[in-house]
Amino acid sequence: MVKQIQQTTRKKAVEQLVKCLIYNNLAK
């Protein structure tokens, strides 16, 4: 259960990171 929550949190964090990278690339 705890591992599943950690994986979900990490997945969301990665998605946020990807969105930030894409946004920064578009902003250039």
C-alpha positions in Angstrom: 0.0 0.0 0.0 2.7 2.5 1.0 4.8 1.6 -2.0 1.8 2.1 -4.3 1.3 5.6 -2.8 5.0 6.4 -3.2 4.9 5.3 -6.9 1.8 7.4 -7.6 3.4 10.5 -5.9 6.6 9.9 -7.9 4.7 9.5 -11.1 2.8 12.8 -10.5 6.1 14.5 -9.7 7.6 13.3 -12.9 4.6 14.5 -14.9 4.9 18.0 -13.3 8.6 18.0 -14.1 7.9 17.1 -17.8 5.3 19.8 -18.0 7.8 22.3 -16.6 10.4 21.3 -19.1 7.9 21.5 -22.0 6.7 24.9 -20.8 10.3 26.2 -20.5 11.1 25.0 -24.0 8.0 26.7 -25.4 8.8 29.9 -23.5 12.2 30.3 -25.2 
